[in-house]
Amino acid sequence: MYSMWNLWHGCHKVSEGCLHCYVYRRDSRYDIDSSQVRKTQSFNLPVARKRDGTYKVPPHTTLWTCFTSDFFISEADQWRDEAWAMIHARPDVNFILITKRIDRVAECLPDDWGDGYDNVTLYCTVENQKRADMRLPVFKRLPFKHKCIICEPLLGPISLGRWLGEWVEEVSVGGESGPEARPCDFKWVMQIRADCVAANVPFFFKQTGANFIKDGKTYKIPRKLQSAQARKAAIDTI
Ligand code: SF4
């Protein structure tokens, strides 16, 4: 079972992949200032209980965190120790953290972290070669038991070969969504897949994005079909 845990809301744009951030897009419709980072009402979700005393989040759930922020954003430094304590209190739940702020991770780990909690997987986002070369060496050195790379929104060709190895559990790839989406070329997707196959790292083509180029032709893909179109390519190795 999969679920979401948005502990805090709000973020700042840090790199090319943030240009059309969906958090900003969605908040602007409701006149909300996305740059203000605040705790949400779901902050205690992993340890919240039902009337019968059982956890609201059942055992064996995978909780994807911070879809409307970044777990390692500096404004959340004041709340993160409490978040780590909740994560530690639920070894029966898998927590997924996704970040573009890999440079902040080491200073944000809890005192009892050691070589990582078993129930935490860290995803490092890289959207182009520049960000891959900046973030992946830092990511590789971090003490996490489970590490994955996510190339989304994929904005150009990325050669991942030099960074891949046993330490990476999965690479997933996706294009950009939204009305101003930048194109994603199937050639770039296949290049990353080839690097993964060569390094024996599982590969997952998550979705095409809204403007998908194949054999030089651009296809407009509606949001609801972007994952289905990726499935049709049948190129996953997981
Ligand atoms: S890090 Fe993520 S949530 Fe934050 S601005 Fe960038 S795309 Fe948006």
Boltz pocket constraint, residues with backbone or C-beta under 6 A from the ligand:
constraints:
  - pocket:
      binder: B
      contacts: [[A, 10], [A, 11], [A, 12], [A, 13], [A, 14], [A, 15], [A, 17], [A, 18], [A, 21], [A, 22], [A, 23], [A, 24], [A, 66], [A, 67], [A, 68], [A, 69], [A, 70], [A, 100]]
      max_distance: 6.0
